[in-house]
Amino acid sequence: MPVDLAARPWQSVVLAALAVPVLLIVGGRRDMLAYLAAYFFVFGFGPVVSHLLGGTIYFGTNTLLIGRAALGLLLAFAGLLIAGLLVRQRRRVADPLTRPPARRLPLVPAVLAVLAGYGLAVLAWGGPGFLAGSTAGTKLDHIAVAGPGHYDYLLLEICACALYFVAYETSAGRFAYRLNLAVYIAYCLATGERDFIFVLFALVLHQEVVRGKRLPRPLLWGVALLFGATALFGLRGGGAIEGSDASQILNQGSVLFVDTWVMTHVPSVEPYQHGASYLHALLNLVPGQPQIPLSQWLVDRYAPGSASGYGFSLTGEAYVNFGLAGIPVVFALLTLAHRWLVNRIDRAPAYAYASLLFTVAWMYGFRGDSQSLIKTCVYGMLFYGVIRLVSVRLTGESGETVEAKDVPAKEVPACASS
């Protein structure tokens, strides 16, 4: 059967697409995993569909292996679907904002304000350079204008944006969160980065889950953000795709290129890594033990000395380690981790934060590797741990600790719904 599917990519496309309605039917319209599956479908199968329709695809893609790469993506959806059906999302997840906080976190507005200030300073200092880069430069030119702290700032912003439920507990936090989010979006637009799109989509998904909305607004947001990503991809000067608007929309990222190249290279040229890349991702967290990411491993072999990057993919990494058999296992494990966090959003602020953080990291890592995903999650939890460490336990008039379960739920402030 795998051989037949590898020879018929359209079947893989159709079967993978069925995962989205199945999740919506079984889990309901608020099943976050269904919308994440739709995102993975667009970024994974989009180039496959473009090729099958006669459109253009990312330069360097091995067209002879598109069917096998599509099969690999189908296996990823199979792992996601099976795990998602075995562990369902809770039908009713309470909004953390309807419960009084048990602790005051004074560092939250302060950290958000500092990050907003940094972003504004970079935008103001590099203003002319960003304007020049938007018309004649590439993404690398934009990043050069932003300075050496660019990627560290982006990582910190992902961590900071995951503070949504914590920040919205106070008026100062709400103001600082909105200001920082606006500056972060402006910074990403100036530097040609699309990270903010993942953050916005994750925020929409979490808002819908905890507020019990029945209308599928995430779908509308997803379509809008997809068109925004397409426009930004064309404006940043890095578009390797030329052709119709449909081809531009379908060719978001280089997952198909990475997967077909990996399947060409492994195991015919280099053997399977048997989990080595995942071990390296963990070792990379140890100070003084930097590991070469798979994105650089690809560049060193595909275009040695090139300053360009091609990203990587979680499906490609699973194949590099264990072949096709490893892909559904990796995605099943990621799905179980995501379900576990989402189902505990209302248990404690740390779970709400971790759920948002993991959702963004998973979406970002789909076009990267486990090293970026693990680094974002671990550093993000350390970031939250420092904020939580410098906190004040709230007490009632009698001096007893005020716990969320001891106080009636309060209504969410109107400003929290915006």
C-alpha positions in Angstrom: 0.0 0.0 0.0 2.8 2.6 0.8 4.2 2.0 -2.7 0.8 2.7 -4.3 0.4 5.9 -2.3 3.9 7.1 -3.1 3.0 6.7 -6.7 -0.3 8.6 -6.3 0.3 11.9 -4.5 -3.3 13.0 -5.1 -4.5 10.2 -2.8 -2.2 11.3 -0.1 -3.5 14.9 -0.4 -7.1 13.8 -0.2 -6.6 11.4 2.7 -4.7 14.0 4.7 -7.3 16.7 4.1 -9.9 14.4 5.6 -8.2 14.7 9.0 -9.6 18.2 9.4 -13.3 17.5 9.0 -12.9 14.3 11.1 -11.5 16.2 14.0 -14.2 18.8 13.7 -16.9 16.2 13.6 -15.6 14.1 16.5 -14.1 16.9 18.6 -16.4 19.8 17.8 -15.9 23.1 16.2 -13.6 24.3 19.0 -11.1 21.4 18.6 -7.8 23.3 18.4 -6.1 20.4 16.7 -8.4 20.6 13.7 -7.2 24.1 12.9 -3.6 23.2 13.5 -4.0 20.3 11.1 -5.4 22.8 8.5 -2.3 24.9 9.0 0.0 21.9 8.6 -1.9 20.9 5.5 -1.4 24.3 3.8 2.3 24.5 4.7 3.0 20.9 3.9 0.7 19.9 1.1 0.3 23.3 -0.5 3.4 22.9 -2.8 2.3 19.3 -3.7 -1.1 20.6 -4.8 0.6 23.4 -6.7 2.8 21.0 -8.6 -0.1 18.6 -9.3 -2.1 21.5 -10.8 0.8 22.5 -13.0 1.9 25.5 -10.9 5.4 26.4 -9.8 7.1 25.1 -6.7 10.2 25.8 -4.7 13.4 25.7 -6.7 15.4 22.5 -6.2 12.5 20.3 -5.2 13.1 16.8 -6.5 9.8 16.2 -8.5 10.5 12.5 -8.8 10.1 12.1 -5.0 7.0 14.3 -4.5 4.8 11.3 -4.2 7.1 9.8 -1.5 7.3 13.1 0.3 3.5 13.4 0.2 3.3 9.9 1.7 5.5 11.1 4.5 3.2 14.0 5.2 0.2 11.7 5.1 1.9 9.6 7.8 2.4 12.7 9.9 -1.4 13.4 9.6 -2.1 9.8 10.5 -0.1 10.0 13.7 -1.8 13.4 14.5 -5.3 12.1 13.8 -4.9 8.8 15.7 -3.5 10.5 18.8 -6.1 13.3 18.6 -8.9 10.8 18.5 -7.5 8.7 21.3 -7.1 11.8 23.6 -9.9 14.2 23.0 -9.9 17.9 23.8 -12.2 18.7 26.8 -15.6 20.0 25.6 -15.6 22.7 28.3 -12.4 24.5 29.2 -12.9 27.4 31.6 -11.4 30.8 30.8 -8.6 31.5 33.2 -9.6 35.1 33.1 -12.9 34.4 34.9 -11.0 33.3 38.0 -9.3 35.7 40.4 -5.5 35.3 40.3 -3.8 33.6 43.3 -0.6 35.5 42.8 0.4 38.9 41.6 3.2 38.9 38.9 4.8 42.3 38.9 7.4 41.4 36.4 4.9 40.8 33.6 4.1 44.4 32.7 7.7 45.4 33.3 9.1 42.7 30.9 6.5 43.5 28.3 7.3 47.2 28.5 11.1 46.5 28.2 10.5 44.4 25.1 8.3 47.0 23.6 10.9 49.6 24.3 13.6 47.6 22.7 11.5 47.0 19.6 10.6 50.7 19.3 14.3 51.6 19.7 15.4 49.2 16.9 12.6 50.5 14.6 13.5 54.1 15.3 17.2 53.6 14.9 17.0 51.5 11.8 14.1 53.4 10.2 15.8 54.6 7.0 17.5 51.2 6.6 14.2 49.3 6.9 12.6 51.6 4.3 15.5 51.1 1.9 15.4 47.3 2.5 11.7 47.1 1.8 12.2 48.3 -1.8 15.6 46.9 -2.8 16.9 44.5 -0.2 16.2 40.9 0.9 15.3 39.5 4.3 18.9 39.3 5.2 19.3 43.0 4.6 16.4 43.7 6.9 17.9 41.5 9.6 21.3 43.2 9.3 19.6 46.5 10.0 17.9 45.1 13.1 21.3 44.2 14.6 22.8 41.1 16.3 20.0 40.8 18.8 17.4 40.0 16.2 16.8 36.3 16.8 17.1 36.5 20.6 14.4 39.2 20.5 12.1 37.1 18.3 12.5 34.2 20.8 11.8 36.4 23.8 8.8 37.8 22.0 7.3 34.3 21.5 7.8 33.7 25.2 6.3 37.1 26.1 3.3 36.7 23.8 2.5 33.4 25.5 1.9 35.5 28.7 -1.6 36.5 27.4 -3.7 35.0 30.1 -1.4 36.1 32.8 -1.0 39.7 31.5 -4.7 40.2 31.1 -5.3 39.7 34.8 -4.4 43.4 35.5 -5.1 46.7 33.6 -1.3 47.4 33.6 -0.6 44.0 32.1 -3.3 44.4 29.5 -1.9 47.7 28.3 1.7 46.5 28.3 0.6 43.3 26.4 -1.2 45.2 23.7 1.6 47.7 23.3 4.2 45.0 23.0 2.1 43.0 20.6 1.7 46.0 18.3 5.4 46.8 18.4 6.3 43.1 17.8 4.1 43.0 14.7 5.6 46.2 13.4 9.1 44.8 14.0 8.3 41.6 12.1 6.9 43.6 9.2 9.9 45.8 9.1 12.3 42.8 9.1 10.3 40.5 6.8 9.7 37.9 9.6 6.4 36.0 9.7 6.6 34.8 13.3 3.8 37.1 14.5 1.4 35.2 12.3 1.9 32.0 14.3 1.4 34.0 17.5 -1.8 35.6 16.3 -3.3 32.3 15.2 -2.4 30.6 18.4 -4.0 33.5 20.4 -7.2 33.2 18.3 -7.3 29.4 18.9 -6.9 29.7 22.6 -9.5 32.5 22.9 -12.1 30.4 21.0 -11.4 27.4 23.2 -11.8 29.1 26.5 -14.7 31.3 25.6 -16.9 28.6 24.1 -17.6 30.3 20.8 -19.4 28.1 18.3 -18.6 30.0 15.2 -15.5 28.8 13.4 -13.7 32.1 13.5 -10.3 30.5 13.6 -10.9 29.4 10.0 -11.6 33.0 8.9 -8.5 34.2 10.8 -6.5 31.5 9.3 -7.4 32.5 5.8 -6.7 36.1 6.5 -3.3 35.3 8.0 -2.5 33.0 5.1 -3.0 35.9 2.6 -1.0 38.1 4.9 1.9 35.6 5.0 1.8 35.3 1.2 2.0 39.1 0.8 4.8 39.4 3.3 6.7 36.5 1.6 6.6 38.4 -1.6 7.5 41.8 -0.1 10.6 40.6 1.8 12.5 39.8 -1.3 13.0 36.2 -0.6 10.4 34.7 -2.8 11.7 31.8 -4.7 8.3 31.2 -6.2 7.2 33.1 -9.3 3.9 32.5 -11.0 0.2 32.9 -10.4 -1.3 34.2 -7.1 -2.5 30.6 -6.4 1.1 29.3 -6.7 2.2 32.0 -4.2 -0.5 31.1 -1.7 0.2 27.3 -2.0 4.0 27.6 -1.7 4.4 28.8 1.9 7.7 27.5 3.1 10.0 24.9 1.8 8.8 21.7 3.6 8.4 19.8 0.3 11.9 20.9 -0.9 13.4 19.7 2.4 11.6 16.4 2.4 12.4 15.5 -1.2 16.0 16.4 -0.7 16.3 14.4 2.5 14.7 11.4 0.8 17.3 11.7 -2.0 20.2 11.9 0.4 19.2 9.5 3.2 20.0 6.6 3.4 21.7 6.5 -0.1 24.4 8.9 0.8 24.3 9.1 4.6 22.7 6.5 6.9 19.8 7.1 9.2 20.7 9.0 12.3 18.6 6.7 14.6 17.6 9.5 17.0 20.9 11.5 17.0 19.3 14.8 16.0 16.9 14.6 18.9 19.8 13.9 21.3 21.7 16.9 19.8 18.6 19.0 20.3 18.8 18.2 24.0 22.6 18.7 24.2 22.2 22.1 22.5 20.5 23.3 25.8 23.7 22.7 27.7 25.8 25.8 27.9 29.0 25.4 25.9 27.6 22.5 23.9 26.2 24.1 20.7 25.0 21.6 18.1 24.7 22.2 14.4 21.0 22.5 13.5 19.6 20.4 10.7 19.0 23.5 8.7 22.7 24.2 8.6 23.4 20.5 8.0 21.3 20.8 4.8 23.0 23.9 3.6 26.5 22.4 4.1 25.5 19.5 1.8 23.1 21.1 -0.6 24.8 24.5 -1.1 28.1 24.6 0.8 29.2 28.2 1.7 25.8 29.6 0.9 24.5 32.4 3.1 20.9 31.4 2.4 18.8 29.2 4.6 16.2 26.7 3.6 14.8 25.8 7.0 14.0 22.2 7.6 10.9 20.2 8.6 9.7 18.0 11.4 8.7 15.3 8.9 12.2 15.6 7.3 13.9 15.2 10.6 11.8 12.1 11.5 12.8 10.6 8.2 16.4 11.4 8.7 16.4 9.5 11.9 14.0 6.6 11.4 12.7 6.7 7.8 9.0 6.8 7.0 8.2 4.7 10.1 9.3 7.5 12.4 7.1 10.2 11.1 3.7 9.1 12.5 5.3 8.3 15.9 6.9 11.8 16.2 3.6 13.6 15.3 1.6 11.4 17.6 3.9 12.3 20.5 3.7 16.0 19.7 -0.1 15.7 19.5 -0.3 14.0 22.9 1.8 16.7 24.4 -0.3 19.4 22.9 -3.6 17.8 24.1 -2.2 17.4 27.6 -1.4 21.1 27.8 -4.7 22.3 26.2 -6.8 20.2 28.5 -5.2 21.9 31.5 -5.4 25.5 30.4 -7.8 26.3 33.3 -5.9 24.3 35.9 -3.1 26.8 36.5 -1.5 29.9 34.8 1.6 27.8 34.0 -0.5 25.4 31.9 -2.2 28.3 30.0 1.2 29.8 29.3 2.7 26.5 28.3 -0.2 25.7 26.0 0.2 28.9 24.1 3.9 28.6 24.0 3.9 25.0 22.7 1.3 25.8 20.0 3.4 28.6 18.6 6.6 26.5 18.9 4.9 23.5 17.1 3.6 25.7 14.3 7.1 27.4 13.9 8.9 24.1 14.2 6.9 22.4 11.5 9.1 24.3 9.1 12.2 23.8 11.3 13.4 21.0 13.5 13.2 19.6 17.1 16.1 21.8 18.1 14.2 25.0 17.6 11.0 23.5 19.1 12.7 22.2 22.2 14.7 25.4 22.6 11.6 27.6 22.4 9.7 25.4 24.9 12.5 25.0 27.5 13.7 28.6 27.3 10.1 29.7 27.4 9.4 27.8 30.6 12.6 29.2 32.2 11.4 32.7 31.2 8.1 32.0 32.9 9.8 30.5 35.9 11.8 33.7 36.5 8.6 35.7 36.3 6.8 33.3 38.6 9.7 33.3 41.1 9.3 37.1 41.5 5.7 37.0 42.5 3.5 37.9 45.4 0.9 35.5 46.9 -2.4 37.3 47.3 -4.3 37.1 50.7 -7.7 38.0 51.8 -8.8 40.3 54.6 -8.3 37.6 57.2 -4.8 37.0 56.0 -5.6 33.6 54.4 -4.4 32.9 50.9 -7.0 33.6 48.2 -7.2 30.6 45.9 -9.1 30.6 42.6 -11.3 27.8 43.8 -12.4 29.7 46.9 -13.7 32.8 45.1 -16.7 33.0 42.8 -15.9 33.5 39.2 -15.9 37.0 38.0 -16.8 38.3 34.5 -14.1 38.9 32.0 -13.4 42.6 31.6 -14.6 43.9 28.2 -11.0 44.9 27.3 -9.9 41.3 27.7 -12.1 40.2 24.8 -10.4 42.4 22.3 
